[in-house]
Amino acid sequence: MDNVEHKGISNAVIKRLPRYHRYLGELLESGVERISSNDLSAKMNVTASQIRQDLNNFGGFGQQGYGYNVEFLYNEIAKILGIDHQNNMIVIGGGNFGQVLTNYANFESRGFIIRAVFDVSPERIGKSIRNVPILDMKELEDFLGKNSIDIGVLTVPKEAAQEAADRLIACGIRAIWNFAHLDLAVPEDVVVENVHLSESLMQLSYRISEKRKKS
């Protein structure tokens, strides 16, 4: 969701929602039934006022003097994030990073199921990663025609990313998780989430530099 707003909700709020969901999940596992915005604030290092403002964008969910029902809020945020149902994914690119993503079992606990990996390497095609088959890119259109896939994940080199995206879009895929270091050109009805790891690392470097200046 790069530089866009979703139904008038700012990117900053949307980016905080997964954190709320994760912390609420941890509270549920600990047997906590309800929590105040102040207590949630202390755990998340976000002000209680910010938490209330964020949640008020979606209806509030809290009761004055009672706080938030943890399980209810956890489930409601799951609905807002669209993770209250299963999302089927395919990975384009079975190299090192594609293998790491496919091996990450935690996706399944969030409802994201990787159905297949596609690659062009004869050494990889026909093998599997954690029981997920690695198929030939030549089979992509046929596979998408026979299977309901919600998200395409791109872990291919920069020079192959746009073509892979075009093929996904032509087959009806309207959500792309892009790890290629390239800003894709896509139609307006296609949602792209760009994950540029080097840019994230540079942001971390900037924060380190700022701390050094103050010390």
ABEGO torsion letter per residue (X at the ends): XBGBBBGGBBAAAAAAAAAAAAAAAAAAAAGBABBBAAAAAAAAGBBAAAAAAAAAAAGGGBBBGAEBBAAAAAAAAAAAAGAABBBBBBBBEABAAAAAAAABAAAAAAGBBBABBBBABAAABGBBBGGBBBBBAAAAAAAAAABBBABBBBABBAAAAAAAAAAAAAAGBABBBBABBBBBBBBAABBBBBBBAAAAAAAAAAAAAAAAAAX
